[in-house]
């Protein structure tokens, strides 16, 4: 039976970062993954360009039942630390809106950088490798890897969540947590498009491809401002993905379709200047024409000449456009979700080391735990930070 200091299950962002750090400390490390190559989620992220971190990162950018948990890891290994590594390897990058940092060439640059970091005599990697029968021993753990059995002092679970099963996502990390008696926060899809009820879906399906800047507010008061995209299944775009992580099934969301102007003031000015102009044509100057037509067809807006609108009508129109309420039917689920909400309860883990409090030598890093970032590079930063921190202690 071959012995290692550390076995890491999962060769994604967090697992590779942890392996590199442990290897640099001279630890004898084995990374195993059920896929045929490392960093599968990295490679497809950001349209193949990988939004690898963000200029502005704090614990406020994460969804976690214990909102203070991410603070220690983010402080120990910040976005600036990862940014320095990217620059050190000469990877070309660009800043996009909201401080998002992307590779200019390819997400492959990030994976190759991590593999070079892991290119150490003490780090071994095995792919297309299934893990069976994990057991706790007096000195650590034993694991069956296909037909082999290996032992280790420290075991790191970096298996990710349930999002994007086509990339090999499985509940294996949660099963390990359950095996060792660790609590788990129920999981749901996050950063995911909304689906609509049949009536709304039929009304807006023809708008597929139209995007507009809006604000969306949940019933709990969480607000995001970005583009909303109509799809043939429902609603998507950055603002919907963001707010989906805070949405509870059955709730409505409030959409401000014109967040940058006062509808009442604008319509009054239009009426004064062009009293005979129809409301439909007036609104088509503010919103996509097809969206205006869909709202008229639904009966939400009544088309008439502007001169026929009284102050009460205009106030009601302003309320409707600034506070459009719609109840999603659900989400598209893990199939298209960028992240999994919930996971291993962070109360079970040390925020300083990622080691479990109940089982010495057992660590969890990355998405498998109840820490989920916003859209914009935050989930990768959590992978880098949590993986780095665990790598200092395994």
C-alpha positions in Angstrom: 0.0 0.0 0.0 1.5 3.3 -1.1 1.6 6.0 1.5 1.2 9.8 0.9 1.2 12.7 3.2 -1.9 14.2 1.4 -4.5 12.9 -1.0 -6.7 15.5 -2.7 -9.9 14.3 -4.3 -10.7 16.7 -7.2 -8.4 18.4 -9.8 -10.4 21.6 -10.1 -9.4 25.1 -9.1 -9.3 24.5 -5.4 -7.8 21.1 -5.5 -4.9 22.1 -7.8 -4.2 25.2 -5.8 -4.1 23.1 -2.6 -1.8 20.5 -4.3 0.7 23.1 -5.4 0.9 24.7 -2.0 1.2 21.4 -0.1 3.8 20.3 -2.6 5.9 23.4 -2.1 6.0 22.6 1.6 7.6 19.3 0.7 4.5 17.2 1.3 4.1 14.1 -0.7 0.8 14.7 -2.5 -1.6 12.6 -4.7 -4.3 14.4 -6.7 -7.1 12.1 -8.0 -10.0 12.9 -10.3 -12.7 10.9 -12.1 -12.3 13.0 -15.2 -9.8 12.6 -18.0 -8.2 16.0 -17.6 -7.8 18.7 -14.9 -9.6 22.0 -14.5 -12.7 21.1 -16.6 -14.8 23.9 -15.1 -12.0 26.4 -15.5 -11.7 25.6 -19.2 -15.3 26.5 -20.1 -15.7 29.4 -17.7 -16.2 32.9 -19.0 -16.9 31.8 -22.5 -13.5 30.0 -22.5 -11.7 33.1 -21.2 -12.0 32.4 -17.4 -13.1 35.2 -15.2 -10.4 34.3 -12.7 -10.9 36.9 -10.0 -12.3 40.4 -9.3 -10.6 43.6 -8.3 -13.1 44.1 -5.4 -13.5 41.0 -3.2 -14.9 40.8 0.3 -17.0 38.4 2.3 -20.1 40.4 1.3 -19.7 38.9 -2.2 -20.5 35.4 -1.0 -23.6 33.5 0.1 -23.0 31.6 3.2 -25.1 30.8 6.3 -22.2 32.0 8.4 -21.5 35.3 6.6 -18.2 35.7 8.5 -16.7 32.4 7.5 -15.1 33.5 4.2 -13.2 36.4 5.8 -10.1 34.5 7.1 -9.3 32.7 3.9 -9.9 35.7 1.7 -7.5 37.7 4.0 -4.8 35.0 4.0 -4.9 34.7 0.2 -6.5 37.6 -1.6 -7.3 38.5 -5.1 -4.1 40.4 -5.3 -2.1 37.3 -4.5 -3.7 35.4 -7.3 -3.4 38.4 -9.6 0.4 38.5 -8.8 0.7 34.8 -9.8 -1.1 35.5 -13.1 1.3 38.3 -13.9 4.3 36.2 -12.8 3.4 33.7 -15.5 2.9 36.4 -18.1 -0.7 35.6 -18.7 -2.4 38.4 -20.8 -5.6 39.6 -19.0 -8.2 42.4 -19.3 -10.5 44.1 -16.9 -14.2 44.1 -17.8 -17.1 45.8 -16.1 -17.5 45.5 -12.4 -13.9 44.7 -11.8 -14.0 41.3 -13.5 -10.6 40.0 -14.7 -10.5 37.7 -17.7 -7.8 36.0 -19.7 -7.3 37.6 -23.1 -6.3 34.4 -24.9 -7.8 31.4 -23.2 -8.8 29.8 -19.9 -6.2 27.1 -20.8 -3.6 29.7 -19.6 -4.9 29.4 -16.0 -5.0 25.6 -16.1 -1.5 25.4 -17.5 -0.3 27.8 -14.8 -1.8 25.7 -12.0 -0.3 22.5 -13.5 3.1 24.2 -13.7 2.7 25.1 -10.0 2.0 21.4 -9.3 5.0 20.3 -11.4 6.9 19.2 -8.4 8.7 16.0 -7.5 6.4 15.5 -4.6 3.1 16.0 -6.5 1.5 13.1 -8.4 -1.8 13.2 -10.4 -4.1 10.4 -11.5 -7.1 10.9 -13.8 -10.0 8.7 -14.7 -9.6 7.4 -11.2 -12.5 6.4 -9.0 -12.3 6.6 -5.2 -13.9 3.9 -3.1 -14.1 2.9 0.6 -12.6 5.8 2.5 -11.7 4.7 6.0 -10.3 6.6 9.0 -7.3 5.1 10.6 -5.2 5.9 13.6 -2.6 7.7 11.4 -5.0 9.2 8.8 -7.0 7.6 6.1 -7.0 4.7 3.6 -8.7 5.0 0.2 -9.3 2.5 -2.6 -8.5 3.9 -6.0 -9.8 1.6 -8.6 -7.8 -1.5 -7.7 -5.2 0.2 -5.6 -5.3 1.1 -1.9 -3.4 4.1 -0.6 -3.0 5.8 2.7 -2.5 9.4 3.7 -2.2 11.6 6.8 -4.5 14.3 5.4 -7.5 14.0 3.0 -8.7 17.0 1.1 -12.2 16.9 -0.5 -12.2 19.3 -3.5 -15.0 17.6 -5.4 -17.1 20.7 -6.2 -20.8 20.9 -6.2 -23.7 19.6 -8.4 -23.7 22.3 -11.0 -23.0 21.3 -14.6 -23.2 17.5 -14.3 -22.0 17.2 -18.0 -18.6 18.2 -16.6 -18.6 15.2 -14.2 -20.2 16.9 -11.1 -21.4 14.3 -8.5 -22.6 14.4 -4.9 -19.5 12.4 -3.8 -18.1 15.2 -1.6 -21.4 15.4 0.3 -21.4 11.6 0.7 -17.9 11.9 2.3 -19.2 14.6 4.7 -22.2 12.4 5.6 -19.9 9.4 6.2 -18.0 11.3 8.8 -21.1 12.8 10.4 -20.7 16.4 9.1 -23.8 18.6 8.8 -24.8 19.8 5.3 -26.8 22.8 4.2 -29.4 21.7 1.6 -28.1 22.3 -1.9 -29.8 24.2 -4.8 -28.7 25.7 -8.1 -27.2 29.2 -8.0 -26.2 31.7 -10.6 -28.9 30.2 -12.8 -31.6 31.4 -15.3 -35.2 31.6 -14.2 -38.0 29.6 -16.0 -41.5 31.2 -16.3 -45.0 29.9 -15.8 -46.7 28.9 -19.1 -48.7 32.1 -19.4 -45.7 34.4 -18.9 -43.5 32.1 -21.0 -45.9 32.3 -23.9 -46.2 36.1 -23.6 -42.4 36.7 -23.7 -41.0 33.8 -25.6 -40.8 35.9 -28.8 -38.6 38.3 -27.0 -35.7 35.8 -26.9 -32.4 37.5 -27.3 -33.5 41.0 -26.1 -31.4 42.4 -23.3 -32.1 45.5 -21.2 -30.4 47.1 -18.2 -32.6 46.7 -15.1 -32.6 46.3 -11.4 -34.1 43.3 -9.8 -35.1 43.1 -6.1 -36.1 39.9 -4.2 -38.8 39.8 -1.6 -36.1 39.8 1.0 -34.7 43.1 -0.3 -31.6 41.9 -2.2 -31.0 44.1 -5.2 -28.8 43.8 -8.3 -28.4 46.1 -11.3 -27.2 44.6 -14.6 -28.6 43.4 -17.9 -31.7 41.2 -18.1 -31.9 38.8 -21.0 -35.2 37.3 -22.3 -34.8 33.6 -23.4 -37.2 31.2 -25.0 -37.5 29.5 -21.6 -37.6 32.5 -19.3 -35.3 35.1 -18.0 -31.5 35.2 -17.9 -28.6 37.6 -18.1 -26.2 38.7 -15.3 -28.8 40.4 -13.1 -31.0 37.2 -13.1 -28.0 34.9 -12.4 -27.0 37.2 -9.5 -30.4 37.4 -7.9 -31.2 33.7 -8.4 -28.8 32.9 -5.5 -31.1 34.9 -3.2 -34.5 33.8 -4.6 -36.8 31.4 -2.8 -39.2 29.3 -4.9 -42.7 30.8 -4.9 -41.5 34.3 -4.5 -42.0 37.1 -6.9 -39.2 39.4 -8.0 -39.6 43.2 -8.6 -38.0 44.5 -11.8 -37.3 48.1 -12.5 -37.4 48.2 -16.3 -36.2 51.8 -16.5 -33.9 52.3 -13.5 -32.1 55.3 -14.9 -35.1 57.6 -15.6 -38.3 58.8 -14.0 -41.2 57.4 -16.1 -43.8 59.9 -14.9 -41.5 62.8 -15.6 -40.5 61.4 -19.0 -44.0 60.6 -20.2 -45.3 64.0 -19.1 -42.6 65.7 -21.1 -43.4 63.5 -24.1 -47.1 64.4 -23.8 -46.4 68.1 -23.7 -44.2 67.8 -26.8 -46.2 65.2 -28.9 -49.7 64.9 -27.4 -51.0 62.9 -30.4 -48.3 60.3 -30.3 -49.4 56.9 -29.1 -48.2 55.5 -25.8 -46.8 52.4 -27.6 -44.6 54.5 -29.9 -43.5 56.7 -27.0 -42.5 53.7 -24.8 -40.8 52.2 -27.8 -38.3 55.0 -27.5 -37.5 53.9 -24.0 -37.8 50.1 -24.2 -37.5 47.5 -27.0 -40.6 47.7 -29.2 -41.3 44.0 -29.0 -41.4 44.2 -25.2 -43.8 47.1 -25.2 -46.1 45.2 -27.7 -46.0 42.1 -25.5 -47.1 44.2 -22.4 -49.9 45.7 -24.4 -51.0 42.3 -25.7 -51.1 41.0 -22.1 -53.3 44.0 -21.1 -50.7 45.3 -18.7 -50.5 48.6 -20.6 -53.4 50.2 -22.6 -52.3 51.9 -25.8 -53.8 55.3 -26.4 -52.7 58.8 -27.5 -50.6 60.5 -24.8 -53.1 63.4 -24.6 -55.7 60.9 -23.3 -53.6 60.0 -20.3 -54.5 61.7 -17.0 -52.1 62.1 -14.1 -53.5 58.9 -12.5 -52.8 56.9 -15.6 -49.3 58.2 -15.9 -48.6 57.5 -12.2 -49.9 53.9 -12.6 -47.7 53.5 -15.7 -44.7 54.6 -13.8 -45.4 52.2 -10.9 -45.8 49.4 -13.4 -42.6 50.0 -15.3 -40.5 50.7 -12.2 -42.0 47.9 -10.2 -42.8 45.1 -12.7 -43.6 42.0 -10.6 -43.1 38.5 -12.0 -43.1 35.2 -10.3 -40.5 32.7 -11.8 -41.8 29.1 -12.1 -38.3 27.9 -11.0 -34.8 27.8 -12.4 -33.1 25.8 -15.1 -31.4 23.8 -12.3 -27.9 22.3 -12.0 -27.7 21.7 -15.8 -26.9 25.3 -16.5 -26.1 26.6 -12.9 -22.7 28.1 -12.5 -22.5 27.3 -8.8 -24.2 25.1 -6.2 -25.6 26.9 -3.2 -25.4 25.1 0.2 -23.1 22.2 0.9 -20.9 21.1 3.9 -21.9 23.3 6.8 -19.1 25.8 7.5 -19.7 25.4 11.2 -18.1 22.0 10.8 -14.9 23.6 9.5 -12.1 25.8 10.8 -12.2 29.1 8.8 -8.5 29.5 9.3 -7.4 26.0 7.9 -10.5 24.4 6.2 -9.9 21.4 8.5 -13.0 19.7 9.9 -13.4 20.1 13.7 -14.7 16.6 14.3 -12.3 14.6 12.1 -8.6 15.6 12.3 -6.8 15.5 9.0 -10.0 15.9 6.9 -10.3 19.1 4.9 -12.9 20.6 2.5 -12.1 23.3 0.0 -14.0 25.1 -2.8 -17.6 24.8 -3.9 -18.3 21.6 -1.9 -18.9 23.7 1.2 -21.6 26.2 1.9 -19.8 29.2 0.4 -21.0 30.5 -3.0 -19.8 33.6 -4.7 -21.5 36.2 -6.9 -21.1 36.2 -10.6 -17.8 38.0 -11.5 -14.8 35.8 -10.5 -15.8 35.4 -6.9 -16.2 31.6 -7.0 -12.8 31.2 -8.5 -11.3 33.5 -5.8 -12.9 31.3 -3.2 -11.3 28.2 -4.8 -7.9 29.9 -4.8 -8.2 31.2 -1.2 -9.6 28.1 0.4 -7.3 25.8 -1.5 -4.3 27.9 -0.6 -5.2 28.0 3.1 -5.7 24.2 3.3 -2.4 23.8 1.4 -0.5 25.5 4.3 -1.8 23.0 6.8 -2.3 19.5 5.3 
